[in-house]
Amino acid sequence: MAEKKDARVILTKEDLIEQFSKCGVAKGQTIFVHTSLKSMGFVVGGAETLIRALLEIVGPEGTLMMPSQTWKNLDPSTGVHWEEPEEWWPIIRENWPAYDKEVTPAIGMGAVAEMFRKWPGAKRSDHPARSIAAVGKHAEYITEEHDLSNIFGKNSPVDKLYQLDGYVLLIGVGYNKNTSLHLAETRADFGSKKFANESSAININGKREWVTYNTQVVDDEDFIELGNEYDKENNIEIHKVGNADVRFMKQRPLIDWTVDWMENNRK
């Protein structure tokens, strides 16, 4: 069992397996994981231990997926390079490295997601800014053919999770980190929906190209609000793993509910 001293907690792989199993994580599931490692307390072995624990629970018939986004590989005018002066933007456009799914690090996704994208057998989608990594039975299916323009829509990784009737696991993070909600944005009909051109550095036939593509503008400003309402209306239980608040839920009913919520609340 996990041992507590004061407000701190120490967790082994066995502790994680026990506690995540109590949350409902089980053999054969396909799960999109979003995590703050430090929120749980001291995990013996850190990110590696967490990944091993989750993979052991879902087993060879299960699949884990995590965000491995590289969102700084976008045009500086979109605000992703807010710390750099505008006069540097042309240099960034000309020299930002082309996305390489074997090499390019995930940006701001946390230590667990960064380790996971390099895990033995991991697959990673080809989108230069919004890639997803996956390990397990459905990893190749989830990550293949990630369209440049259709980032979160039909046949995107989050839509394939919907098709597989998979799950979302939020470990110490809120709905504002729940990437699946962007699928609902693509499906919902609301007047403020917008599309814009984005640009990224991509390898095409071995040569770096700065490619522009049109895609839906996504907005997570109301994700916490809608998430709180979803929790209340659907009696979503908030579990504990170590010190972390953990939500574990089916993705499909969440998306269907969120489409209705956005159509009723977004203008």
Buried (B, 14 or more C-beta within 10 A) or exposed (E): EBEEEEEEBBBBBBBBBBBBEEBBBBEEBBBBBBBBBBBBBEBEBBBBBBBBBBBBBBEEEBBBBBBBBBBBBBBBEBEBBEEEEEEEBEEBBEEBEBBEBEEBEBBEBBBBBBBBBBBEEBBBBBBBBBBBBBBBBBBEBBBEEBBBEBBBBEEBBBBBBBBBEBBBBBBBBBBBBBBBBBBBBBBBEEEEBEEEEBBBBBBEEEEBEBBEBEBBEBBBEBBBEBBEBBBEEEEBEEBEBBBBBBBBBBBBEBBEBBBEBBBEEBE
